[in-house]
Amino acid sequence: MNISRIDLNLLVYLDVLLRHRNVTKAANQLGISQPAMSNGLKRLRDLFGDPLLVRTSEGMMPTERAQGLQPVVRNMLASVEQAIQPTTEFDAKNSDRVFRIMASDYTESTLTIPLLKHLRELAPNVRLDIMTPSDVTYQDVEQGKVDMVINRFDDIPQSFHQTTVWHDSFSCLFSRDHPVAQNFNLDSYLESQHVWVSKTGMGTGVGVNPSDVQRLGWVDNELGKLGKTRNITVFTRHYLSAMQMAEQKDLIVTVPSKAAISQRNNPKLLIKPAPFPIQPLELKMAWSPLLQSNPGHQWMRRLIKSVAEEIERGN
């Protein structure tokens, strides 16, 4: 195949089509007519000798060939976009840029406040727009509409850049008046009532099924390996409210240790290591390849990593 004879605009068409899986939406994003986009799809099918998108009862779905092409094409276009971006340094002191960061509730309760403190000193006019996982889709991140996502991820698009922020163990919070305070072990843990707290992944959340242990998360997965289950009486997605619930005399809250430490000066609570092994949580930061070389984005990533390392040293 002679690349000089290929209309490289077709790769832009393919990228947008595979993200939207809809000819009309893809045409609207590129500002062209639907017939022009349909013609572009026909030319792409001829070029690759593959249908690329096929109509199903659930809408247009990518073929196996298209799924393989998507990260390759995305990275190619990202490289071109990076090459033509301005290379001026980021002036943090005078910038009024808005950084949109999707952060889990756990991230907000551990990382955001120290990050804000540093921002006030280094970049007083920079603003943060903290978004929840249900506010954001992977497509928003891929297109650079959201600067970065900081969360625990089971799965993430291969085209994204990512780095580990930290690993975190697990601790238990409960009232000093809780019966387990005198003898805290696995048996007394299992005999107690518990608050479940978690908010991972992206997209609109759904309710929890208490009997579906496999989907309850890391704490209950590890208990399942021991053939045990805990008595969960409250389900919440908010770490701060969960830790406040721990002040009640009959509840135990099991949370990542960096969140639990925020309550170390609370005279009503005790903090104890979880009485059974739990695989450490890995907090990650991920972003679009479109923003990889952006000077302001690079500055913010370095600051977040620096703040995270400072928190690690403090703990």
C-alpha positions, 0 to 999 in steps of 0.5 A, a space after each residue: 500500500 502506497 501511503 502517499 496515495 492515502 487521504 490521511 483525513 480518513 484516519 480522522 474520520 475513523 477515529 471519530 467514527 469508532 468513538 461515537 459509533 454513529 455516523 450522524 454524531 461523527 459528522 456533527 463533531 467534524 462539521 461535515 454532512 452525514 452523506 460526506 461521513 457515510 462516503 468516508 466510511 465507505 472509503 475506509 471500508 475499501 481501504 482496510 478491506 473490512 466493514 469496520 462498523 456493523 449494524 446490530 440490535 444495539 447499534 453500530 459495533 466495531 469489528 475485531 479489525 476496527 478494535 485493533 485499529 482504534 488505539 493505533 489510529 488514536 496514538 498516530 493522531 495524538 502524535 501529530 497533535 502534540 507535534 504542532 502544539 506550542 512549546 512555551 513553558 507553563 507560567 503557573 504563577 500567572 495562569 488562570 487555567 481550569 484543570 478538570 480532574 475526575 477524582 473518586 471520593 477516596 481521592 478527594 478525602 486524601 489528596 485534594 486538600 494537600 494539592 489545593 494548599 500547594 496550588 494556592 502557593 504556586 499558582 494562586 489563579 489556577 482553578 480546579 473543577 473536581 468531577 465525580 466518576 459518574 460525571 465522566 466517560 472515557 470518551 471525555 478523557 480521550 478527547 481531552 475534555 477532562 484533564 485527568 482521572 485519579 481513581 482505582 481502575 480495573 480496566 482502562 483504554 490502552 491508549 491512555 497514559 497512566 501512572 501509579 500515584 500510590 499504594 494503600 493498605 486498609 484500616 478499620 475505624 470504630 467507636 472507642 465504645 464499640 464492644 470490639 474495642 476490647 478485643 479486636 480480631 477477625 471473629 469480633 470483626 465478623 460478628 459486628 455490623 459494617 458500613 460498605 463504602 466504595 466508588 470506583 470506575 466511571 459512568 453512572 452508578 447502580 445500586 448494590 446487591 448485598 448478595 453479590 459478593 464478587 462485585 462488592 469490592 476488595 474487602 469482601 473479595 478477600 473475606 470471600 477467599 477465607 470463606 467469610 462474609 461480613 454483615 453490611 447494614 449501610 452502603 455508601 459512596 462517600 468516604 467522609 460520611 462513612 467515617 462519620 458513621 464509624 462514631 456510632 457504637 455498633 458500626 465498623 468502617 473498613 477503608 484505605 489507611 490514608 483515608 482513615 488517618 484523616 480521623 487520627 485526631 478524632 477522640 471518638 474513634 479508634 484506628 486499627 489495621 484490618 484483622 485479615 490480609 487485604 490486597 493493597 489498593 493502587 491509586 492511578 492517574 490517567 490522561 489522554 495522549 492528546 495532553 501528554 506533551 501539554 506544558 500545563 498538563 505536565 506541570 500539574 502531573 508533576 505537582 500531583 506526584 510531588 504532593 502524593 510523595 509528600 503524603 507518603 512520607 508523612 504517613 
